[in-house]
């Protein structure tokens, strides 16, 4: 019989189940098979070993048509004489196909099912890996944007919270704070021609409650920092360009923020404040505050050793970070 007369392989050539140790066994089918009923103990043992060997062949469910290899897979090693005594029973059900290999129909059926599950698992894993990679890229982008805006969040911030912070950052800043409707209580209706019931305020509009008035349900404004009596507030001015780092500032950074890449973070600092355009009263103090926050962030993430802080140093209280 020539190869053209043989049936096509029962399993596609690319079906590879190596690394998958589990082979399903239909116990009822095996129990009721002719092999279990008619084969000797040695034949049955050799047959089961051959099924197991074919599971991790390529294609799965097949065996090479070579006596020495079959003897070894069946547990006889180099003992071809003993192998030939059980060969017919051990190979019951196997069919030689046009690729020159032996296939067992039942094992081939199980192999095709297992291969479909493996492909499905690979596709799901690849999709999950792509999703995770995209999430990592998104997190890096959002962390970077928030750092540029002066917000340093812990590295383990949940993605949901990170997205919320980033979404808030991207909201257009019109410079107008949203407030609820302003109402006036305790007054009768007043017009330009008519005053209140007591005859006061004729020709005047009724007083309007301040936006920060607690009585109108609005949050009170943050109280301004107390200034020493007789002290004059520093005038605020835009970021001076070029923004120069003095020797004193470098010495301070070496002592207080040794883990921070000063050149890189100063570039980020300049770009951020150029974009914001907000005037500040003390730019060196604002710069120091930014470097200090970068150092704190590295320490929280375990990327830098904590710097011993002087408990008596309260200079940071007066340093405006622009937030």
C-alpha positions as CSV (number, residue, x, y, z in Angstrom):
1,X,0.0,0.0,0.0
2,X,1.4,3.4,-1.0
3,X,1.2,6.6,0.9
4,X,-1.5,7.9,-1.5
5,X,-3.7,5.0,-0.5
6,X,-3.5,5.7,3.2
7,X,-6.0,8.0,5.0
8,X,-5.1,11.6,5.8
9,X,-3.7,12.3,9.3
10,X,-6.4,12.4,11.9
11,X,-4.8,15.5,13.6
12,X,-3.5,18.7,11.9
13,X,0.3,18.9,11.8
14,X,0.4,21.9,14.1
15,X,-1.4,20.4,17.1
16,X,1.2,20.5,19.8
17,X,0.1,19.6,23.4
18,X,3.6,19.4,24.9
19,X,3.6,20.9,28.3
20,X,0.0,19.8,28.9
21,X,0.4,16.8,31.2
22,X,-3.3,16.1,31.6
23,X,-4.9,13.6,29.1
24,X,-8.6,13.0,29.5
25,X,-9.7,9.4,29.9
26,X,-13.2,8.2,29.1
27,X,-13.4,5.5,31.7
28,X,-16.6,3.9,30.5
29,X,-15.3,3.9,27.0
30,X,-12.1,2.2,28.0
31,X,-13.9,-0.3,30.3
32,X,-16.3,-1.4,27.5
33,X,-13.6,-1.5,24.8
34,X,-12.4,-4.7,23.0
35,X,-9.0,-4.0,24.3
36,X,-10.1,-4.2,27.9
37,X,-12.1,-7.3,27.3
38,X,-9.8,-9.3,25.0
39,X,-6.2,-8.0,25.6
40,X,-3.8,-9.6,28.1
41,X,-2.4,-7.7,31.0
42,X,0.9,-6.9,29.3
43,X,-0.9,-5.8,26.1
44,X,-3.3,-3.5,28.0
45,X,-0.4,-2.0,30.0
46,X,1.6,-1.4,26.8
47,X,-1.5,0.1,25.0
48,X,-2.1,2.7,27.8
49,X,1.6,3.7,27.8
50,X,1.4,4.2,24.1
51,X,-1.7,6.4,24.4
52,X,0.2,8.5,27.0
53,X,3.2,8.7,24.8
54,X,1.2,9.9,21.8
55,X,-0.4,12.7,23.8
56,X,2.9,14.7,23.8
57,X,4.0,13.8,20.3
58,X,3.6,16.3,17.4
59,X,1.0,16.0,16.0
60,X,-0.7,15.0,19.3
61,X,-2.3,11.6,19.3
62,X,0.2,10.1,16.9
63,X,3.3,7.8,17.2
64,X,6.3,7.2,14.9
65,X,6.1,3.9,12.9
66,X,9.5,2.7,14.3
67,X,9.8,-0.5,16.2
68,X,12.6,0.7,18.6
69,X,10.7,3.8,19.5
70,X,7.4,2.0,20.0
71,X,9.1,-0.6,22.2
72,X,10.6,2.2,24.3
73,X,7.3,4.0,24.6
74,X,5.5,0.8,25.6
75,X,7.9,0.2,28.5
76,X,10.1,-2.5,26.9
77,X,13.2,-0.4,26.3
78,X,15.4,-2.2,23.9
79,X,13.8,-5.6,24.4
80,X,12.3,-5.9,20.9
81,X,11.6,-9.6,21.3
82,X,9.2,-9.0,24.2
83,X,7.7,-6.0,22.5
84,X,6.8,-8.0,19.4
85,X,4.9,-10.5,21.5
86,X,2.4,-7.7,22.6
87,X,2.7,-5.5,19.6
88,X,-0.6,-6.4,17.9
89,X,-2.7,-6.0,21.1
90,X,-0.9,-2.8,22.2
91,X,-1.5,-1.1,18.8
92,X,-5.1,-2.1,18.7
93,X,-7.0,0.9,17.2
94,X,-4.0,2.7,15.9
95,X,-4.2,3.6,12.1
96,X,-1.2,4.4,9.8
97,X,-1.8,7.6,7.9
98,X,-0.3,9.2,4.8
99,X,2.3,11.1,6.8
100,X,3.8,7.7,7.9
101,X,2.7,8.0,11.5
102,X,0.3,5.9,13.6
103,X,-2.9,7.6,15.0
104,X,-5.4,6.4,17.5
105,X,-8.8,7.8,16.7
106,X,-10.0,8.3,20.3
107,X,-6.8,9.9,21.4
108,X,-6.8,12.1,18.3
109,X,-10.4,13.2,19.1
110,X,-9.4,14.2,22.6
111,X,-6.3,15.9,21.3
112,X,-8.2,18.1,18.9
113,X,-10.6,19.2,21.7
114,X,-7.6,20.0,24.0
115,X,-5.9,22.0,21.2
116,X,-9.0,24.1,20.7
117,X,-9.1,24.9,24.5
118,X,-5.4,25.7,24.4
119,X,-5.8,28.2,21.5
120,X,-8.7,29.8,23.3
121,X,-6.7,30.1,26.5
122,X,-3.8,31.6,24.6
123,X,-6.0,34.2,22.9
124,X,-7.6,35.1,26.3
125,X,-4.1,35.4,27.9
126,X,-2.8,37.5,25.0
127,X,-5.9,39.8,25.3
128,X,-5.4,40.2,29.0
129,X,-1.7,40.9,28.5
130,X,-2.5,43.7,26.0
131,X,-5.1,45.1,28.4
132,X,-2.6,45.2,31.3
133,X,0.1,46.7,29.1
134,X,-2.3,49.4,28.0
135,X,-3.3,50.0,31.6
136,X,0.4,50.4,32.5
137,X,0.9,52.9,29.7
138,X,-2.2,54.8,30.7
139,X,-1.1,54.9,34.4
140,X,2.4,56.1,33.4
141,X,0.8,58.9,31.3
142,X,-1.6,60.0,34.0
143,X,1.1,59.9,36.7
144,X,3.3,62.0,34.5
145,X,0.6,64.6,33.7
146,X,-0.4,64.8,37.4
147,X,3.3,65.3,38.4
148,X,3.6,68.1,35.8
149,X,0.6,69.7,37.5
150,X,2.2,69.5,40.9
151,X,0.2,66.5,42.1
152,X,2.3,63.5,43.3
153,X,0.2,60.5,44.1
154,X,1.5,57.2,45.6
155,X,2.7,54.7,43.1
156,X,0.0,52.2,44.3
157,X,-2.9,54.5,43.8
158,X,-5.8,52.4,42.4
159,X,-6.4,53.0,38.7
160,X,-10.0,54.2,39.3
161,X,-8.8,56.9,41.7
162,X,-6.0,57.8,39.3
163,X,-8.4,58.2,36.4
164,X,-10.7,60.4,38.5
165,X,-7.7,62.7,39.5
166,X,-6.6,62.8,35.9
167,X,-10.1,63.6,34.6
168,X,-10.4,66.4,37.1
169,X,-7.1,67.7,35.9
170,X,-8.3,67.8,32.3
171,X,-11.4,69.9,33.1
172,X,-11.3,73.3,31.4
173,X,-10.4,76.0,33.9
174,X,-12.6,79.0,33.1
175,X,-11.6,80.8,36.3
176,X,-15.2,80.8,37.5
177,X,-16.3,78.6,40.4
178,X,-19.7,77.0,40.1
179,X,-22.1,78.1,42.8
180,X,-25.7,77.4,43.6
181,X,-28.3,80.1,43.1
182,X,-27.9,83.1,45.5
183,X,-30.9,84.1,47.4
184,X,-31.7,86.8,49.9
185,X,-33.6,85.9,53.1
186,X,-35.2,88.1,55.7
187,X,-36.1,90.9,53.2
188,X,-39.3,91.9,51.4
189,X,-39.2,92.4,47.7
190,X,-37.3,95.6,46.8
191,X,-37.2,97.4,43.5
192,X,-35.6,100.7,42.3
193,X,-38.8,102.6,43.0
194,X,-39.9,100.9,46.2
195,X,-38.0,100.2,49.4
196,X,-38.6,97.6,52.1
197,X,-41.5,97.6,54.5
198,X,-39.6,99.9,56.9
199,X,-39.1,102.4,54.0
200,X,-35.4,101.8,53.9
201,X,-33.1,101.3,50.9
202,X,-35.3,103.2,48.4
203,X,-33.5,103.3,45.1
204,X,-31.0,100.6,46.1
205,X,-30.7,97.0,45.1
206,X,-31.1,94.4,47.9
207,X,-27.8,93.2,49.4
208,X,-26.4,90.0,48.0
209,X,-24.9,87.4,50.3
210,X,-21.2,86.7,49.6
211,X,-20.4,83.5,47.7
212,X,-18.5,82.1,50.6
213,X,-21.3,82.9,53.1
214,X,-22.0,79.7,55.2
215,X,-25.6,80.8,55.6
216,X,-26.1,80.4,51.8
217,X,-24.9,76.7,51.9
218,X,-21.6,77.6,50.2
219,X,-18.1,76.6,51.6
220,X,-16.3,79.4,53.4
221,X,-13.1,80.7,51.9
222,X,-9.9,79.5,53.2
223,X,-8.6,82.1,55.7
224,X,-5.5,83.9,54.6
225,X,-2.2,83.2,56.4
226,X,-1.7,85.6,59.3
227,X,1.0,88.2,58.6
228,X,3.0,89.7,61.4
229,X,1.8,93.1,62.4
230,X,3.3,95.8,60.3
231,X,4.7,93.3,57.8
232,X,4.2,94.0,54.1
233,X,3.2,91.1,51.7
234,X,5.8,90.2,49.1
235,X,4.7,91.3,45.6
236,X,3.8,88.3,43.4
237,X,5.5,88.1,39.9
238,X,5.6,85.5,37.1
239,X,8.4,82.9,36.9
240,X,11.6,84.7,36.0
241,X,13.2,83.4,32.9
242,X,15.8,82.2,32.8
243,X,15.2,80.6,36.2
244,X,18.6,80.2,37.8
245,X,19.6,77.7,40.5
246,X,21.9,79.3,42.9
247,X,24.7,77.6,44.9
248,X,22.6,78.0,48.1
249,X,19.7,76.2,46.4
250,X,22.0,73.4,45.2
251,X,23.5,73.0,48.6
252,X,20.0,72.8,50.1
253,X,18.9,70.2,47.6
254,X,22.0,68.1,48.2
255,X,21.1,68.0,51.9
256,X,17.3,67.9,51.9
257,X,16.4,66.1,48.6
258,X,19.5,63.9,47.7
259,X,17.5,61.4,45.7
260,X,15.8,63.9,43.3
261,X,17.2,64.4,39.8
262,X,17.5,68.2,40.2
263,X,18.2,69.0,36.5
264,X,15.2,67.0,35.3
265,X,12.8,68.1,38.0
266,X,13.8,71.7,37.5
267,X,13.0,71.4,33.8
268,X,9.6,70.0,34.8
269,X,9.1,72.8,37.3
270,X,9.9,75.5,34.7
271,X,7.6,73.9,32.0
272,X,4.7,73.6,34.5
273,X,4.9,77.2,35.7
274,X,5.4,78.6,32.2
275,X,2.3,76.8,31.2
276,X,0.3,77.9,34.3
277,X,1.5,81.5,34.2
278,X,0.5,82.0,37.8
279,X,2.6,84.7,39.7
280,X,4.2,83.7,43.0
281,X,5.7,85.7,45.8
282,X,8.8,83.5,46.4
283,X,10.0,81.4,43.5
284,X,13.0,79.8,45.2
285,X,10.6,78.7,48.0
286,X,8.2,77.3,45.5
287,X,11.1,75.4,43.8
288,X,12.2,74.0,47.2
289,X,8.7,72.8,47.9
290,X,8.5,71.0,44.6
291,X,11.9,69.2,45.2
292,X,10.8,68.3,48.7
293,X,7.6,66.7,47.4
294,X,9.6,64.7,44.8
295,X,11.8,63.4,47.6
296,X,8.8,62.4,49.7
297,X,7.3,60.6,46.7
298,X,10.5,58.6,46.1
299,X,10.7,57.7,49.8
300,X,7.0,56.5,49.8
301,X,7.8,54.3,46.8
302,X,10.8,52.8,48.5
303,X,13.2,54.3,45.9
304,X,15.1,56.5,48.3
305,X,16.3,56.3,51.9
306,X,14.3,58.7,54.2
307,X,16.1,61.9,54.9
308,X,16.4,62.8,58.5
309,X,14.3,65.9,59.1
310,X,14.9,68.6,61.6
311,X,11.8,68.8,63.9
312,X,12.5,72.4,64.5
313,X,12.6,73.4,60.8
314,X,9.2,75.1,60.0
315,X,10.3,77.0,57.0
316,X,8.2,74.9,54.7
317,X,5.0,76.3,56.3
318,X,5.6,79.7,54.5
319,X,6.5,78.1,51.2
320,X,3.8,78.3,48.6
321,X,3.5,75.3,46.2
322,X,1.0,77.0,44.0
323,X,-1.8,74.5,44.8
